[in-house]
Amino acid sequence: MKLAGSKGTRILILLGVILILIVGFRVGMNIIKRGKEAELSSREKVVVVTAAHPTRQTITPKFKFSGTLDPVWQADVAAKVDGRIEEVLVDEGQAVNAGDALVRLERTDTNAALLNAEGAYRDAEATLQKAQSDYDRAQHLFEVGAISQEQLDNAIFALQNAEGRLAAAQGSLDAAQSKVGGTMVTTPRKGIIQKRYYQEGYYAKVGTALFNIADISTLLAKIDVPEGYVASIAVGGRVDFTIPAMEGSDKTAIGRITRISPVAAMPSRTFEAEVAVDNRDGKLRGGVYADATITAAPKQNVLTVPMSAISMRDDQRTVYVVEDGVAVRRVLRTGYIGENIVEVSEGISEDDMVITGGLNKVREGSKVKISKSGDGGQ
């Protein structure tokens, strides 16, 4: 009984699948039939459009990007030695020059270590002087046969050992002097104190960041330029910035391209361009958001069509041209696109009549009529 029931269930499932397939087939055929009917209807119907010949003109490509204007240099300044902060010498927002003192640390331990190092150096220096005298004497006695070769060798060894001890003492003295110098923390280059992390009394360890300093005399923006645009820009090219957060009515600044990466970044296939903005007057703040416009060199006598003539198909830019009253699709190879124009390098010529309005009613093979009064717009 169970076997018979299972077989019947399978038959019902099979019949259901067949029924679904039949229904799906009929629905698909109806869709195809209606599509063909619509296409035939559109071909038979005359569509009124506007059209014009492509034009040749001189264009000045402008590319728009966005980014931030960051300081040309920014870094944390840290302590080189351990020590308690004895005095903070600068405030946040203060301008400093290279070598200016920022913090003075306590010197009790470092001064004591310096005295020990100086004493050890003097002792090693005296030892070397004695070893040099002993060697000179031994050399003379050996020459007159008063001492053996072994005794002369001992004098030579003592001299070399004294020279080594003096070199080691010199190293220790230099290190102690460096630590004493490290108790005065200075800035490595000019800038503005952006952040002070600690006050007097804090015990700073080696490597502890005490300040953040930024040089905003020049601001840098890094822009990712698509590979299709990189040939149109060059080092030294002008970049116009618009800075929404800037105070006053004038929210613009001018920069220059200082570097273009020679290798594209993957997978985006973009080239990083570095743009510098002169900010010696301090008008701009570091880290602000900015919109950038790069103006490339003018391109002479290029073929162009209006943006309204372009339609996309399979990620390709195409246009419709009118041939014997019929719309024919052409695939384009384009260059610069902007300011409502498209540069065309391949696909059409000046003699072609390109549809510029009414594209929403046009299909491949549609019969078209070119409007004389411009009533074929979308």
Residue pairs with C-beta under 8 A, 6 or more apart in sequence:
39 363
39 365
42 363
42 366
43 363
43 365
43 366
43 367
44 367
45 366
45 367
46 367
46 368
46 369
47 327
47 358
47 361
47 362
47 366
47 367
47 368
47 369
47 376
48 358
48 368
48 369
48 370
48 371
48 375
48 376
49 322
49 327
49 355
49 356
49 357
49 358
49 359
49 361
49 362
49 368
49 369
49 370
49 371
49 376
50 355
50 356
50 357
50 358
50 370
50 371
50 374
50 376
50 377
51 322
51 353
51 354
51 355
51 356
51 357
51 368
51 370
52 306
52 353
52 354
52 356
53 350
53 351
53 352
53 353
53 354
54 303
54 304
54 305
54 344
54 348
54 349
54 350
54 352
54 354
55 303
55 304
55 305
55 350
56 301
56 302
56 303
56 304
56 350
57 301
57 302
57 304
58 298
58 299
58 300
58 301
58 302
59 298
59 299
59 302
59 304
59 336
59 341
59 343
60 295
60 296
60 297
60 298
60 299
61 229
61 232
61 295
61 296
61 299
61 336
61 338
62 293
62 294
62 295
62 296
62 338
62 339
63 225
63 229
63 232
63 233
63 293
63 294
63 296
63 338
64 291
64 292
64 293
64 294
65 223
65 224
65 225
65 291
65 292
65 293
65 294
66 289
66 290
66 291
66 292
67 221
67 222
67 223
67 289
67 290
67 292
68 221
68 287
68 288
68 289
68 290
69 219
69 220
69 221
69 241
69 243
69 253
69 277
69 284
69 286
69 287
69 288
69 290
70 219
70 220
70 221
70 222
70 286
70 287
71 191
71 214
71 215
71 216
71 218
71 219
71 220
71 286
71 287
72 215
72 216
72 217
72 218
72 219
72 220
72 276
73 189
73 191
73 214
73 215
74 191
74 194
74 212
74 213
74 214
74 215
74 286
75 188
75 212
75 213
76 209
76 210
76 211
76 212
77 102
77 185
77 187
77 188
77 209
77 210
77 211
77 212
77 213
78 206
78 207
78 208
78 209
78 210
79 103
79 105
79 182
79 185
79 204
79 205
79 206
79 207
79 208
79 210
80 178
80 179
80 182
80 185
80 206
81 105
81 110
81 179
81 182
81 183
81 206
82 109
82 203
82 204
82 205
82 206
83 105
83 106
83 107
83 109
83 110
83 183
83 203
83 204
84 105
84 106
84 201
84 202
84 203
84 204
85 103
85 104
85 105
85 198
85 199
85 200
85 201
85 202
85 203
85 204
85 210
86 104
86 105
86 106
86 200
87 103
87 104
87 200
88 102
88 103
88 196
88 198
88 199
88 200
89 101
89 102
89 103
89 104
90 96
90 100
90 102
90 193
90 196
90 211
91 193
91 196
92 193
92 194
92 195
92 196
93 192
93 193
94 192
94 193
95 190
95 191
95 192
95 193
96 102
96 187
96 190
96 191
96 192
96 193
96 213
97 187
97 190
98 187
98 188
98 189
98 190
99 186
99 187
100 186
100 187
101 184
101 185
101 186
102 185
102 186
102 187
102 193
102 210
102 211
103 184
103 185
103 204
103 210
103 211
104 183
104 184
104 185
105 182
105 183
105 184
105 185
105 204
106 183
107 180
107 183
110 176
110 179
110 180
110 182
110 183
111 180
113 176
113 179
114 173
114 176
114 177
114 179
114 180
116 176
117 169
117 172
117 173
117 175
117 176
117 177
118 173
118 176
120 169
120 172
120 173
121 166
121 169
121 170
121 172
121 173
123 169
124 162
124 165
124 166
124 168
124 169
125 166
125 169
127 162
127 165
127 166
128 159
128 162
128 163
128 165
128 166
130 162
131 155
131 158
131 159
131 161
131 162
131 163
132 159
132 162
134 155
134 158
134 159
135 155
135 156
135 158
135 159
137 155
138 147
138 151
138 152
138 154
138 155
139 152
139 155
141 147
141 151
142 148
142 149
142 151
142 152
185 210
187 211
187 213
189 213
189 215
190 215
190 217
191 213
191 214
191 215
191 216
192 213
192 214
192 215
192 216
193 211
193 212
193 213
194 211
194 212
194 213
194 214
195 211
195 212
196 210
196 211
197 209
197 210
197 211
197 212
198 204
198 208
198 210
204 210
214 286
216 279
216 282
216 284
216 285
216 286
217 278
217 279
217 280
218 276
218 277
218 278
218 279
218 280
219 276
219 277
219 279
219 284
219 286
220 258
220 274
220 275
220 276
220 277
221 239
221 241
221 255
221 274
221 275
221 277
221 290
221 292
222 272
222 273
222 274
222 275
223 239
223 272
223 273
223 274
223 275
223 292
223 294
224 265
224 268
224 270
224 271
224 272
224 273
225 233
225 260
225 270
225 271
225 272
225 273
225 294
226 269
226 270
227 264
227 269
227 270
227 271
228 335
229 296
230 260
230 271
230 273
232 296
232 297
232 336
233 257
233 260
233 273
233 294
233 296
234 257
234 260
234 297
235 257
235 258
235 259
235 260
236 256
236 257
237 256
237 257
237 294
237 295
237 296
238 254
238 255
238 256
238 294
238 295
239 254
239 255
239 256
239 257
239 275
239 292
239 293
239 294
239 295
240 252
240 253
240 254
240 255
240 292
240 293
240 295
241 252
241 253
241 254
241 255
241 277
241 290
241 291
241 292
241 293
242 251
242 252
242 290
242 291
242 292
242 293
243 251
243 252
243 253
243 284
243 288
243 289
243 290
243 291
244 251
244 289
244 291
245 285
245 288
245 289
246 253
246 283
246 284
246 288
253 277
253 279
253 283
253 284
253 290
254 277
255 275
255 276
255 277
255 292
256 275
256 276
257 273
257 274
257 275
257 294
258 274
258 275
258 276
259 273
259 274
260 271
260 272
260 273
260 274
261 271
261 272
261 273
263 271
264 270
264 271
265 271
265 272
273 294
275 292
277 284
296 336
299 335
299 336
299 343
302 335
302 336
302 343
302 344
303 343
303 344
303 345
303 348
303 349
303 350
304 341
304 342
304 343
304 344
305 319
305 341
305 342
305 344
305 348
305 354
305 356
306 340
306 341
306 342
306 356
307 337
307 340
307 341
307 342
308 340
308 356
308 357
308 359
308 378
309 319
309 320
309 342
309 354
309 355
309 356
309 359
310 317
310 318
310 319
310 332
310 342
311 317
311 318
311 319
311 320
311 359
312 318
313 329
316 331
316 332
317 331
317 332
317 334
317 342
318 329
318 330
318 331
318 332
319 329
319 330
319 332
319 347
319 348
319 354
319 355
320 327
320 328
320 329
320 330
320 354
320 355
320 359
320 362
320 364
321 327
321 328
321 330
321 348
321 352
321 353
321 354
321 355
322 328
322 353
322 354
322 355
322 368
322 370
325 367
325 368
325 369
326 365
326 366
326 367
326 368
327 355
327 362
327 363
327 364
327 365
327 366
327 367
327 368
328 364
328 365
329 364
330 347
330 348
330 352
331 347
332 342
332 344
332 346
332 347
332 348
333 344
333 345
333 346
333 347
334 342
334 343
334 344
334 345
335 343
335 344
335 345
336 342
336 343
337 343
348 354
353 370
355 362
355 368
357 371
357 374
357 376
357 377
357 378
358 368
358 371
358 376
358 377
358 378
359 378
360 378
362 368
369 376
370 376
